[in-house]
């Protein structure tokens, strides 16, 4: 028999974009692969193409969609350390391939800035964002905020919150 905590938990794929942490429900993601060369976006509109396993894959700059501006030059804090030794690793950008809404849908990939992690969260770790933030904030296409569980109640929480993306809103402008 399942406990109430198991009943109300869900799995998310968590990743980093431009110094912020985001997550998508695991059902929205098919797989994560290395990002190869992208083509066909000379105006930097945020929509380009890549080839994956011999097929066209639409690449959407999700950072552009979420933050509503092109990425600025990236500093060392945008790169992950190589095996914890403090050295900056050669960055291998990854592509998060979304699960297709229908068999006829064109596959869509979202470039991400970090190795993704699988997280299981409970309903009490998720809080809705205020209407003020949703309408006036600098981050778009989010539905709620995941608050990491406290590790020690006597110590201030240092792990940042994670914005949970609304996949439907994120991809609504794509026809």
Phi, psi and omega in degrees: 000140182273144177278167179297325180295320178292323181296323186259014179264159176217158178257138179232152170261119183254139181207166183253140172222122175046054175071007176241155178255136181229164177211152174232147174302142184301330180295339182276353186243131176272310180192171176237130182225162174297141179277123176272191178299143177247150186224159167080032175223059183295336181268003182053051179280346179099359178236122181218187181233152168219165176253130178227121182052041176076009180237151177293135176228124178283127180253123181249123176288089184297331176298319177297318180292318183286315186265349178062029174203154179292155180295143175274176176303140183265140178261180182302331181291347178273355181252147178275146177289148178278110175049037174071010182269005177083351179278149178281126180275155171296121187283126174252105180287144182250159180238120178269113182269123181283149174295137182287137179291332178209161180299334181275347184294145176284134178297142182237135178239144179243117177293136179234158188263001182212165172295127181287158178229145177271128181234137171255127181233159177255163183301327182285354175270355184248127176236141178290148175280149181293154177300325178299313180294317181299325182270332185246347184290167182271355180245125183253169174068024176251151181248328184201181184233133176263124178260121179299145179292146179293140178270330179208122185292342180273351182246138179296140181293126181250345179284129184288156175290163182240128177280128177268120182282146173263103185300324181296313179294318181303320185257006184298330183279355179266128179256000000 
